[in-house]
């Protein structure tokens, strides 16, 4: 492994070292001299920006050009930016690499630099070139947020490009470059748009869960940004988290266009592509019609695989914009409703889906199935309240049961959730910790209806939303312990601590095979082979076939590493006998790799540190 790492890297310093140019500081000297003021209504103002709070949500009204609005955001939410999602998002690539590589002094840090140079920085350089070659067209906003929050511009840039970089690394590995680690970033976002013929009041309702692997950070400071540009762009808003200054994930503009992004793992990736969040933000700023939005998506190809839900409220048009680095497909919906999860659906894009494992595929399909079921069940009476119920749903339609984890819309990584009610000029935004769609929703105005002078004194609704926690307290607690374990592994890089915490999830929800399986993998990574064997064995008598087969496979790997060759071969043969050749394609491939090794060499080592676990789905990126 050490020789491999040394061969992979070059020890030149990373390209990243962005600093705000002196001319920028001179041009915007007035904002540097501005001070935060506390207003009579309790809000805070800075320059032309204003910070309110409503029901645990930070409400930012921003006005100016790109630099000024970003600076206002950074300064008014300075502590939240430093403690929230931005630094963790910026470190996603680094932590993904470190979690699957041995910690070798100097060498591992150089590998991390290699990935920043050859992925994050190359994507940025391509985007700069694609925008005419002037870095200030893209970086001015990053400089503004960095200066306002007093953090490095590198952190801001890596935060915007981190998810894209991870997707490119993942895609390149799965299209054949096995020298790359399989860094995981596939998310589980779900959204839907319901037209007037299905709703109770005859108007469009939009629901959106954004799922992201940063529990405890992204959901810590829920934030809505109201942008009032003075440089020719139109007004728009973003449902986000403190420090994440971008409208390309969830956005809505004054022309009535909604966008919501979905990660779609694919091998059609390249560093010669644009950061998709910046493309989405371009739509929010400048597109006034459905067709104008599509034209922008067609103009700027992304680096990786994504689907955007696009809804034009005033034109009554809905579509998914399916994107890879190689192609685009627009799937416009003509029916009464539309729903989207994390897989391409148009016939011409089906072969671009990268099927990581059975759990990821089934989970994406289950969320889509369930959202459509609930919408159909409420045709003619669908409302904001019904939309909240969909986003809060914990029913697994594949297995027909209420679950805390797996195949459910309200997943543990749901860190942002909102329902848009355009006809009444309002949205409802969830305000708690993950899964945030199980917490109260707070009423807020849409961008046309937002009035800074009246906001603090305006009445607003508060939708209670606590039925799952009340009705299924053990399942809810098990899920929270899983979140703790996930954080211990992903953020702290501590598999031993994570495995200890996860024992509680297994105890509270013993029928959920995902918890037992993940506990087994974490135990292996912590060096506890006996604990791993116990966890995997417990899954052999449970009903979830995929986890039963995956657990049997890892029992085979453990036994092969201990020289128990007969048991290992029995386990591998048992997997092959039951595994569906399509659904379990990746698992079967792994068995066919190790079974011949055991037959030929007998005892076969298991390098536990290299196991590619994917905590958001409770499964593996590779077996």
N, C-alpha and C positions, 0 to 999 in steps of 0.2 A: 504493500500500500504506500509506504513512504517513497519508494522509487517511482511509483505512478504519480504521486503528487509532485515530486520534483520534476518529472518529465512534463507535467501539465502546465506549469507556471513559468512565467518569466519574472525576474525580480526587479523589473523596472517599476518606479513609483506609479501609483494610480493617477489617471488623468484628472480625476475630480479634485478641484480646489477652487471652486467658484467663489468670487468675491464681488461685492457690489462695486461697480466702477465709480470713480471719483466724480465724473460728470453727473451721475445720477444723484449723488448726495448733494451736489451743488444745485441741481435743478429743483430738487424737492426740499430745500433747506427749511421752508416754512413748516413742513410736517414734522421734521425732527425737533423743531422748537415748540411744537404744540404740547399741551399738558392735558391729562385726563381730568375731567370735571364731573362732580356728582350733581345731578340735576334735582330739582325740587320733588319730582315724582319718584326719586330713588334710582333712576337710570343713570348711566354714565355716558359721557360724550367725549369724543376725541377727534379733533380736526373736523371732518364732516361725517364722522361715524357715530353711531349711537348703540349702546348695549342695554337691552332690557332682559328681564327674566320672567318666565311664565311657566308655572307648574314644573319646575326643574329643568326647563329648556332655556338655553341661552339664545336670545333673539338679537341678531346683529343687523342693523341697517347701515349699509355702506354706500358712500357716494364719492365719485371721482373717477380717475382713470385707473388702469390696471394696477399700477404701482401703489397709488393712494389707497384704493380699497383693500388691497392685500396688507398694506402697512397698518391700516385701521384695525383690521381683523387681528393681526399679530399683537398690536399694542393693547387693545381692549381685552383680549383673551391670552395675555402673555403667560401667566402661570399655567392655565389649562393647556395651552399649546405645548409647553415643556413637559407636562405630566400626562398628556393624553395620547391620542392615537398616532400623531405624526412621527415622533421618534421611533415608535415601534413599527410603523409601516415602512419607514426608511430602513429599518434593520431586518425586514422580512427575508431578503435574499441572503444576507450574512448569516442569520440564525438558522435558516434552512440548510445552508451549507455546513455550518458547524455542528448541527444536530446529527448529521449523517457521515461526518468525517472524524477520524481520530484527532485529538488535540496535540499537534506537534509544534513546539515553539518555532516561531518565525515562519515555518512552512505553511501552516493552516491560514495564518493571516495573509500570506502572499497569495494563497488560493482564493481567498475572499476578494482581494484586490483584483485578481485575474477576472473574476466574474463581473465586478463593477466596470472594469475597463472594456471588457469584450461583449458585454450585454447592455447594462444600463447606459453607459456613456455612448455606445454606438447607436442605440435607439434615439437618444437625445440629439446626437450629431445629425442623424438622418432627418429628424423632425426640423431642426434648424435649417438645414439645406433645403428642405421641402417648402419652407416658409420664406425662401428668398435669400438665405445665408446670413441674415442679421440675427445674432443670438438674442438681441434685446426684444425682438418680437415675441419670443417665448419666455425668456428669463426675467423680464422686467417684473412680472407678477411674483416670481420666486424671490427676487431680490427684495420686493416690498414686504412680503411676509417675514422673511428672514430678518430684515432690519427692524420691523415692528416688534417681533417677538424676541429679538436679540438671540437668535440661534444661527447656525451656519446655513448658508445657501445650499450646501451639499445635502443637508438633512431634508430640506424642502424638496429638492429635485429628486432625491432617492425615494422620498415618500410618494411622489406622483408616479414615478416610473417603476417602483418596486413590484407591484402586481404584474405589470407587463413583462418585466424581466424574468420573473419566476415562470410565467407561462411559456416564454421562449425557451428557457432552459429545459423545462419539462418536455416540450414538443420536440426539441432537437434530440433529446435522449431517446425518446420513443420512436423517432424516425431513423435511429441507427447509431447515434453517437454515444456509445456506452461508456466513453471516458467521462461523461458528465454525470454528476449526481442528480437523482430524480427529486429535485426540490418541488414540493407540493404547494399549490395555491388554489386548487379548484374550489369554488364557492358554491353556495346552495340557494341563491336568490330566487324568489318567487314573486311574480306580479301578475296582475290581471286588469282588464278594462271591460266594463259592462256598459252596454249601450242603453239608450232610453227605453227601448221596447221591453227590456228585462227589469229595469229598476222601478221602484215604487212611485217615484215622482216624475218619471219620464225623462230623466237626464243622465248623463254619463257619470259613472263612479269608477275611480281608479284606486287599486290597492297595491301596496309594494312592501315586501320584506327584503332588506338587504342583509345578506349573511356574509360574515367576514371573520377571519381567524384571529381576532384580537379582543377576546373577552377581557373585560376589566379595563380596557383602554378606549376603544371606540365608543362603547356604550356609557363610559364614565361621564362624558360631557356632551349630551345631545344638543345639537346646535342647528338653527336655521339661519341661512344667510339671505338677506334681501339686497340684491345688487341694483344700484342706480348709476349706471355708467354715464360719464360725461364725454366719452370719446367716440360716439357714434353707434355703439352697441345698444340693444334694447334691454329693458329691465327684465330681470329674471330672478329666480330663487333656487336655493339648493338645500336639501335635507341632508345634513352631514354631521360631523363631529368637530369639536374645537380644534383648530389648526389645520384641518383639511379644507383648503380654500379652492374648491373646484365644484363646478356644477355638472360635471360629466358623468356622475354616478347616478344621482337622482336629481332631475332638474325640471323646472316649469317656467315658461316665459310669458310675457305679456301678450303674445300672439296666440296663447292657448295651446302651446306644444308641450307635451310631457315626454321625458325620456327616462328609461331605467335600464341599466346595463346588467348583463349576465356573462359570467365566465363560461366559456365552452372549451374544454381541453381539446387540442388538435395538434397534429404534426405539421400543419401548414403554417409555419412560423418563420420569422427572419428578423434580424436586427435592422434590416432595411425596411422599417415600418414605423408608423407614428404611434405615440402613446395614446391609447384610445380615449382616455379620460379628457385629453385636450381636444380631441375631435368632437366628443360629446359637448364639451363646453363651447366650441365654435358654433355648434347647432343652436345652443341656448342663446348665444349672443346675437346671431345674425339671421337665422332661419325664421321666416314669418309664415310659411306655409308648409304643408306636408311634403310637397315636391322639392321645395328648397332644402328641407332637412335631408331628404334622400340624396340630393345632389352633393351635399357636403360630405356625407358618408361615402359616397362613390369617389369623391376627389381624394380623400386621405385614407389610404389603406392602413390598417393597424399592423402591429408587429406580431400579434397572436390571434387567438380565436375568441370572438365575442358575439353576443346577440344584443341588440338594443330593442326594447319595446318602445315604439313611437306612437303616440296618440295625438291627433290634432282635434281638439275639442270643438272648435267652431266649424271645422269642415266635416266633422263626424267620420274621420278616417283613422284606422288602427292598423298597425303592421309590426312584424318583427323584421329587423334589419340584421341579417346573418352575415358575419364578417370573418374572414381569415386573411392572412397576408397575401393569399393568391386570388381570392374571389369574394363576391358579394351576391347575396340573394335577398330579395324583398318579398316577404310573405304578407300580403295585405288581407285582412280579415273582413269578410262581408256579413258575418253572422252577428248574433246579438251579444256575443261576448268573445273575449280573447284571453288566453292565459299563456304564460311562458315560464319555463324553468331552465335547466342547464344542459340542453342538447339541441343541435340543429334539427329542424323538422322538415324543411323543403326537400323534395326528392333529389335535387341537384347538389345538396350539401350533406346528405346523410353519410356519404363515405368520408367526410372530413371529421366526423366525431371520433375522438380518441377514447376508446372504451378502456378506462383504467382498470376497473374491476367490477364485479357483479354488484357490490354495494352502491358504488357511485351511480351506475346506470339505473339500478332499481329505485334509488332514492329520488333521482331527478324525475323519472317517470311517475313515481307515486305522488309526488307533490303536484304535478300537472294534473293527474287523474283526479286527485282529491279536490283541487281548486275548481275544476270543471263540474264535478259532482255537486258541490255545494252551491255553485252559481245556478245550475239547472234546478236544484231543489227549491230555489227561492225566486224563480222567474215570476215577474210581475210584482214582487214585493222586495226586491233587492234594494238595499239602502246602505248608508254609511255604517250603521250598526251591524248589518249583515257582513259587510266587508271586513270589519274588525274581527268578526267571528271566523271568517275564512283565514285571515292572517294569524289567528290565535289557535288554529285547529291542530289537534294532537292525535288524529286518527290515521292509522296506517292502512290504506285501502288494499294493499297487497296481501297482508296477513289478517286483516279484519279485526283490528284491536287498537285500543288506546295505548299509546306508548310515549315514554319520555324522550326516547332517542331512536332515530332511524326511520326513514320513509314518512316523515311528518313535515307539515308546512312550517310550524313554529319550532324551528330547530335551535339547538343550544347556541349556535353562532349567529342567530338573528340579532343583530346589533343596531339596527335602525328599521323603523316601520312607520308607514304613513298611509292615510287614506285621503284622496283628493276628491273634493265635491265642487267642481268648477261652477255649476249653475248658481250656487250660493256664495261663490268667491271665497271658499275656505278649504282648509285641510285639517286633518287631525293627526298629530304626531305622537308616537309612543315616547314615554319619558323615563322609563326605568332601566334596570340592568338586564343583560341577556338571560333568556330570550325576551327581548324587549316587547315583542308582540303579545306577551302575557301580562303586561303592565298597563297602567292607565294611559289613555290617549287625550291629548290636550288640543283644543281648538285654536287655530291660527288663521290669519288671513292669507289669501293668495296674493301674488305680487301686485295686481291691479288694485286690490282693495286695501293694501297696506298703507296706513297713514301714520307716520311717525308721531305726529302731534297728538293723536288720539289713542295710540296703542296702549299706553300704561293704564288708562282709565276705562278701557272698553271691557264689557262683560264677555265671558267666554265659557264654553261648555267643557266638561271634564267627564270623559267616558270611563267608568270603572270597568275593570277587566281582570278579574282574579279567580275565575271559576276553576281553572285547571289546578292551581295551587291549593285551592280549598277542597276540591273533590278528590284529588289524587296526590296527597301530601308526600307519600313515600316516593312515588315516581318523580315528583318535582325535586325532592331533596337529592335523590340519586343523580339527577341531571346536574344539579348544582355542584355536587362533588366531582362529577366528570369534568365540569368546567375548571374546577380547581386543579385537577390532575393534568388537564390539557395545558393550562397555564404553566404549571411546574415543569412540564417537559418542553413546550415550545418556547416559552419566554426565558425560563431559568436554565434550560438544558439539563434538568435533573430527573432522569428516568426513575431512580430509586424512590425519590420523594413522590413522584407521580404515581408509581405503582402502589405505594402505601396508601395514598389518598383514595385511589380507585377501588381498593378493597371495600370501602364503604358503599360505593355505587353497586358493586356486585352483591353485597349483603342486603341493601335496600330494594334492589330490583333483580333478584336472582334469575328470573326467566329471560332477561335480555342478554342474548348471546354476545352482542357487541361489547358490552362492558367486560365480560369474561375474556373475550378474545384480546382486546386491547390490554387488559391486565397481564395476559400471558406474554404479549410482545414486550411490554414495558419491563416485565420481570426478566426476560431474556437480556434486554439492554442493560439492566441493572446487575446482571450476573447471577440472578437467582433462577437457575434452571429447574430446581425442584418446584418452586412456586409457579413457574410457567407451565410445567407439565400438569400440575393440579388444575390450573385454570383451563387449559386446552381440553383436558379430559372431561371436565364438567360440561363442556359444550357438546359432547358426543351423544348425550341423551336429550338434547333440546331440539325443538322443532325447526329451527332456522337452518335450512340445508346448507346455504353458503358458508355460514360460520362453522357449521359442523365439519364440512370438507376442508375449510382453511385451517381449522384447529387440528384435524387429523394430519394434514400436511406438515404442520410445524411440530407435531409430535414425532412424525417421521424424521424431521430434521434433527430434533433433539436426540432421538435414539441413534441415528446415524453418527452423530458427533460423539456418542458414548460407546460406539462399537457394537451396539445391539442391532446388528444388521438384519436379522430375521424379522424383528419387530418393525424396523424401518421400512423394509421392502413390503411387508403386509400393509402398512399404513399408506404407502404410495400407491400400491395396487388398488387399495380400497377407494382412494380418491378417484382414480381413473375409471373405476367400475361405475361410479355414481354421477360423476360430473357431467353436466350438459356441455357439449362441445362448443356451443356458441356463448352461453352465459358465463361459463367458467374458462374461457379461452386462455386467459393469462395464468390462471392457477394450473391448468393442465400443462401449459408450456413449462412452468417451473418444475412440476413433477417429472416431466420427461427430461429435464436437465439433470435432476439429482438421482433419479432411480438408476440410470446406467452407471453413475459414479459409485453408488453403493455396491452395485453388482460387481463392478470392476475392481475397486480399491478397498471395499469394506468400510472401515471407519472414515467418515467424511466430516471435516471440521465445519462448525457453524460460527461465522463471524457476526456475533450479535450486534456489534457497534454499527454495522453497515445495513441493518434492517431498515427498510424504507417505510416507516409507519406514517399514516396520514390521519391524524387525530380528528379533524373535522368530520370525517365520515366513519371513523372507528374501524378502519381497514388499512390495507397496504397499498402503496403506489406500485410496488413490485414485490413479488413473492420470492 
